[in-house]
């Protein structure tokens, strides 16, 4: 984008199969309110060769991560093509590969919005990031009304990072902190070190209200306000697919009703 922000998501073969999450993810951009133009800023990172091949049939900007081979850059090995079980060895490796890649993007001077592929987009979520934020994350439950209160359960499935030295240092130290918590994934480690690292590097860190970044964990699905919807708190690929397909059907019905009422350009409510 004009401010050097890119949108990133990661996929493996299982996430790109016909009828799987990548198709729903891309469809949501085409169905959302002024979200289709954002597709030209979306880079899909493929974790294996089959994922890259299928991605290239659906989207023009696909990036192969590590060619499916292990590397010291944090790319996982070639065992992540199938459905990855939560907290399995492959899952943990995948999460840290993702984190390492995000730091590399910042190191190149780009900001990013990272989105899990099990998130559907209804509106441009960048409009909900305060200008003062260096890093913003979604959360599973939003308690109180203060986005600067870090005593909330952040969700690493949706992350915004502004490109500057502070955020790069934060991400680099976040990655290194994995050694203090062997076997844990990036989101758990973030919860343990977020206050320490934000203070160390002077990072303004916020957590976004689930009114705007909703999901299964805390379902605040008000279609007049919601920007994204996450199939979090669900285990199993088919459960996620069924849930998001249902949510997209509801969104289509909402948009059709709004058009009948003459509100075809449904906007955010501030």
C-alpha positions as CSV (number, residue, x, y, z in Angstrom):
1,X,0.0,0.0,0.0
2,X,1.1,3.6,-0.1
3,X,2.4,3.3,3.5
4,X,4.3,0.1,2.6
5,X,1.8,-2.2,4.4
6,X,1.2,-5.6,2.9
7,X,-1.5,-8.2,3.9
8,X,-0.1,-11.7,4.6
9,X,-1.6,-15.1,5.2
10,X,0.0,-18.6,5.3
11,X,-1.3,-21.8,3.7
12,X,-0.3,-25.4,3.3
13,X,-1.8,-27.9,0.9
14,X,-4.7,-28.8,3.2
15,X,-5.8,-25.2,3.4
16,X,-5.8,-24.8,-0.4
17,X,-7.8,-27.8,-1.5
18,X,-11.1,-27.3,-3.3
19,X,-13.8,-26.1,-0.9
20,X,-11.2,-25.4,1.8
21,X,-10.4,-22.3,3.8
22,X,-8.4,-20.4,1.2
23,X,-11.4,-20.3,-1.1
24,X,-13.7,-18.9,1.6
25,X,-11.0,-16.4,2.7
26,X,-10.7,-15.0,-0.9
27,X,-14.4,-15.0,-1.4
28,X,-14.9,-12.9,1.7
29,X,-12.8,-10.1,0.1
30,X,-15.0,-10.2,-2.9
31,X,-18.2,-10.0,-0.8
32,X,-17.0,-7.4,1.7
33,X,-17.6,-3.7,1.8
34,X,-14.8,-2.2,-0.3
35,X,-12.5,-5.1,0.5
36,X,-11.9,-6.4,-3.0
37,X,-9.3,-3.7,-3.8
38,X,-7.3,-5.0,-0.8
39,X,-6.6,-8.3,-2.7
40,X,-3.9,-6.5,-4.8
41,X,-2.0,-6.0,-1.5
42,X,-2.4,-9.7,-0.3
43,X,0.6,-12.0,-0.4
44,X,-0.2,-15.7,0.2
45,X,2.8,-17.5,1.7
46,X,2.8,-21.2,0.6
47,X,4.4,-23.7,3.0
48,X,4.8,-26.5,0.5
49,X,4.9,-27.0,-3.3
50,X,1.3,-28.2,-3.7
51,X,0.0,-25.2,-1.7
52,X,2.0,-22.9,-4.0
53,X,0.6,-24.6,-7.1
54,X,-3.0,-24.3,-6.0
55,X,-2.4,-20.7,-4.8
56,X,-1.2,-19.7,-8.2
57,X,-4.5,-20.9,-9.7
58,X,-6.4,-18.6,-7.3
59,X,-4.3,-15.5,-6.7
60,X,-1.5,-13.6,-8.4
61,X,0.7,-13.0,-5.4
62,X,2.0,-16.3,-4.0
63,X,5.3,-16.7,-2.2
64,X,7.1,-20.0,-1.6
65,X,8.5,-20.2,1.9
66,X,11.7,-22.2,2.0
67,X,10.7,-24.4,-0.9
68,X,9.3,-27.0,1.5
69,X,12.8,-27.6,3.1
70,X,14.1,-26.8,6.6
71,X,16.2,-23.7,6.9
72,X,17.8,-21.5,9.6
73,X,15.3,-18.8,8.6
74,X,12.6,-20.7,10.4
75,X,10.9,-22.4,7.5
76,X,9.4,-25.7,8.5
77,X,10.2,-29.0,7.0
78,X,8.1,-30.8,4.4
79,X,5.7,-32.4,6.9
80,X,3.2,-29.6,7.1
81,X,1.2,-30.3,3.9
82,X,-1.7,-32.0,5.6
83,X,-4.1,-30.8,8.4
84,X,-1.9,-29.7,11.3
85,X,-3.1,-30.7,14.7
86,X,-3.1,-28.0,17.4
87,X,0.0,-28.1,19.5
88,X,1.6,-30.9,17.5
89,X,5.3,-30.5,16.7
90,X,4.4,-29.4,13.1
91,X,2.0,-26.9,14.5
92,X,4.5,-25.3,16.8
93,X,7.1,-25.2,14.0
94,X,4.6,-23.6,11.7
95,X,3.7,-20.8,14.2
96,X,7.3,-19.9,14.8
97,X,8.1,-20.0,11.0
98,X,5.2,-17.5,10.7
99,X,6.6,-15.3,13.4
100,X,10.1,-15.4,11.9
101,X,8.8,-14.5,8.5
102,X,6.9,-11.5,9.9
103,X,10.2,-10.2,11.4
104,X,11.8,-10.6,8.0
105,X,9.1,-8.5,6.4
106,X,9.7,-5.8,9.0
107,X,13.4,-6.0,8.4
108,X,12.8,-5.2,4.7
109,X,11.0,-2.0,5.7
110,X,7.4,-3.2,5.2
111,X,4.6,-3.1,7.7
112,X,2.0,-5.9,7.6
113,X,-1.4,-7.1,8.5
114,X,-1.1,-10.8,9.1
115,X,-4.4,-12.7,9.0
116,X,-4.9,-16.4,9.5
117,X,-6.7,-18.0,6.6
118,X,-9.6,-19.1,8.8
119,X,-10.6,-15.4,9.1
120,X,-13.2,-13.9,6.7
121,X,-13.1,-10.1,6.0
122,X,-16.2,-7.9,5.8
123,X,-14.6,-4.4,6.0
124,X,-11.2,-2.9,5.9
125,X,-9.8,-3.6,9.4
126,X,-6.9,-1.1,9.0
127,X,-9.5,1.6,9.8
128,X,-9.7,0.3,13.3
129,X,-6.0,0.6,14.2
130,X,-5.2,3.7,16.2
131,X,-2.5,5.8,14.5
132,X,-0.3,5.6,17.6
133,X,-0.2,1.8,17.5
134,X,3.1,0.1,16.7
135,X,1.6,-3.4,17.0
136,X,-2.1,-4.4,17.3
137,X,-3.5,-7.8,17.8
138,X,-6.9,-9.4,17.9
139,X,-7.9,-11.1,21.1
140,X,-10.1,-14.0,22.1
141,X,-12.0,-12.1,24.8
142,X,-12.1,-8.3,25.1
143,X,-12.5,-7.4,28.8
144,X,-13.3,-3.8,29.7
145,X,-13.0,-1.0,27.2
146,X,-9.3,-0.1,27.2
147,X,-7.3,-1.4,24.2
148,X,-4.0,-0.5,25.9
149,X,-4.8,-2.9,28.8
150,X,-2.5,-5.9,28.1
151,X,-4.2,-8.2,30.6
152,X,-6.2,-9.7,27.8
153,X,-5.7,-13.0,25.8
154,X,-4.2,-11.9,22.6
155,X,-4.7,-13.9,19.4
156,X,-1.8,-14.2,17.1
157,X,-4.1,-15.0,14.2
158,X,-4.5,-11.3,13.4
159,X,-1.6,-9.0,13.8
160,X,-0.8,-5.5,12.6
161,X,2.8,-4.2,12.8
162,X,4.1,-0.8,11.7
163,X,7.6,-0.8,10.1
164,X,10.0,0.8,12.5
165,X,13.0,-0.2,14.6
166,X,10.9,-0.6,17.7
167,X,8.6,-3.2,16.2
168,X,11.4,-5.1,14.5
169,X,13.3,-5.4,17.8
170,X,10.1,-6.5,19.5
171,X,9.5,-9.3,16.9
172,X,13.2,-10.4,17.0
173,X,13.1,-10.7,20.8
174,X,9.7,-12.4,20.7
175,X,11.2,-15.1,18.4
176,X,14.2,-15.5,20.7
177,X,12.0,-15.8,23.7
178,X,10.8,-19.2,22.4
179,X,13.9,-20.7,23.9
180,X,12.7,-19.8,27.4
181,X,9.4,-21.7,26.8
182,X,10.4,-25.0,25.0
183,X,7.6,-26.6,23.1
184,X,5.2,-23.6,23.3
185,X,3.8,-21.7,20.3
186,X,4.2,-18.0,19.5
187,X,0.9,-16.9,21.0
188,X,1.6,-18.4,24.4
189,X,5.1,-16.9,24.5
190,X,3.6,-13.5,23.4
191,X,1.4,-13.6,26.4
192,X,4.3,-14.2,28.7
193,X,6.6,-11.5,27.3
194,X,4.3,-8.8,25.8
195,X,4.7,-6.4,28.8
196,X,8.4,-7.0,29.1
197,X,9.1,-6.4,25.5
198,X,6.8,-3.5,24.9
199,X,8.5,-1.7,27.9
200,X,12.0,-2.7,26.7
201,X,11.5,-1.4,23.2
202,X,9.0,1.5,23.8
203,X,6.4,-0.2,21.6
204,X,2.8,1.0,21.7
205,X,0.9,-2.3,21.8
206,X,-2.9,-2.6,21.6
207,X,-5.6,-5.3,21.6
208,X,-8.6,-4.8,19.3
209,X,-12.2,-5.1,20.6
210,X,-14.0,-8.2,19.5
211,X,-16.9,-6.0,18.4
212,X,-14.7,-5.3,15.3
213,X,-12.5,-8.5,15.2
214,X,-15.1,-11.1,16.2
215,X,-14.9,-14.8,16.3
216,X,-16.2,-18.0,17.8
217,X,-14.5,-17.4,21.1
218,X,-16.4,-14.2,21.7
219,X,-19.2,-14.0,19.1
220,X,-20.1,-10.3,18.7
221,X,-21.3,-10.7,15.1
222,X,-23.0,-7.4,14.5
223,X,-22.8,-7.0,10.8
224,X,-23.1,-3.3,11.0
225,X,-19.8,-3.0,12.7
226,X,-17.7,-6.2,12.4
227,X,-14.6,-6.1,10.2
228,X,-13.4,-9.7,10.5
229,X,-14.7,-13.0,11.8
230,X,-12.3,-15.7,13.1
231,X,-13.0,-19.4,13.4
232,X,-11.0,-19.5,16.6
233,X,-11.8,-21.8,19.5
234,X,-12.6,-24.5,17.0
235,X,-10.5,-27.7,16.5
236,X,-10.7,-29.4,13.2
237,X,-10.4,-28.1,9.7
238,X,-13.9,-29.2,8.6
239,X,-15.5,-27.4,11.6
240,X,-13.8,-24.2,10.6
241,X,-14.9,-24.6,7.0
242,X,-18.5,-25.2,8.0
243,X,-18.6,-22.3,10.5
244,X,-17.1,-19.8,8.1
245,X,-19.3,-20.9,5.2
246,X,-22.3,-20.3,7.4
247,X,-21.1,-16.9,8.4
248,X,-20.5,-15.9,4.8
249,X,-24.1,-17.0,4.0
250,X,-25.4,-14.8,6.8
251,X,-23.3,-11.9,5.5
252,X,-24.7,-12.4,2.0
253,X,-28.3,-12.3,3.4
254,X,-27.4,-9.1,5.4
255,X,-26.0,-7.4,2.3
256,X,-29.1,-8.3,0.2
257,X,-31.4,-6.9,2.9
258,X,-29.3,-3.7,3.1
259,X,-29.6,-3.3,-0.7
260,X,-33.3,-3.7,-0.5
261,X,-33.3,-0.9,2.1
262,X,-31.1,1.3,-0.2
263,X,-28.0,0.8,2.0
264,X,-25.8,-0.9,-0.6
265,X,-22.6,0.9,0.6
266,X,-22.9,-0.3,4.2
267,X,-20.2,1.6,6.2
268,X,-18.5,1.3,9.5
269,X,-20.3,2.8,12.4
270,X,-18.0,5.1,14.5
